[in-house]
Amino acid sequence: MIHTRTTQIAVLVPCYNEEASVASVVQAFQAAIPEGRVYVYDNRSTDRTAEFAAAAGATVRHSPEKGKGNVIRQMFADVDAGVYVLVDGDATYDAGSVMEMTRMLLDRGLDMVVGCRTEHGSRHGMVYRPGHRFGNWMLTSGVRWIFGGSFQDMLSGYRVFIRRFVKSFPALSKGFEIETELTVHALELRMPWAELATPYAARPEGSVSKLSTFGDGYRILRTIFRLFVSERPMSFYGLCAALMALASLALAAPVLATYLQTGLVPRFPTALLSASLMICALASVACGLILDNVARGRQEMKRLAYLAVPQSGSLRPHLGKTRDFING
């Protein structure tokens, strides 16, 4: 059992129309962290989510801007704690895993631990829809290829953070793409992180998923592309330059061969197109070099903001006690 004070561990639960499950989530995390504090942020629900959460003992607040990313932005700004647990309000994640996730976070000096979803041992068997499984694999693989790292479940909504991660995270996304942004933030600043396999269960009866396989998948893919352009500009513009240079050379080859044989350039439009593509390729390289320096400056500022968040002072004794209780 983890013994905490209310200022040590905060459980953050973003909710939209989760009256069928929010009470069980609150009670489960209160049992797992009896002295912690559970915050439920109601995101303009049209059912009795806020009422049921308050009745279960959670601190209920309201988020006026719709979208999971907007809710998490407000949560991270409002709540002050040493350790943060972020979990969905749909009762699909295992509250019992929070002890091991927090132990891993503190003992190994990590900034983020992600609950990697697994159906092994799940109380409802096969609950992870094939479309979502494939989409998660595809998007996670894309992030690994672009930004590095070895994440297996980038889109998990079950995470534990240290204070300095939360207070240095800009949270620009509006919806379900927020998990992608959290992952890339950790990779960009080279933060220490880990994954821990956690049971993943089906929603309780009466609870409906808000995730749109294609709509949210498109938004996540768009976010990955945006982050690719903004955080890896040399790679992006270098790739564009390489493609344009190859096209230019392919168009120029027959024109050059004809010129060497006859001394004439009969396909002048093709030659002009080839030259234009090569000029664009060189311009793309120049843009990549300039924007790469800009991105590096932004990363330095993010790193300084991250390092400016204190991990000592008043929070250090609390975290130390939490670590002792966990290990004891």
Disulfide bonds with the S-S distance in Angstrom:
none
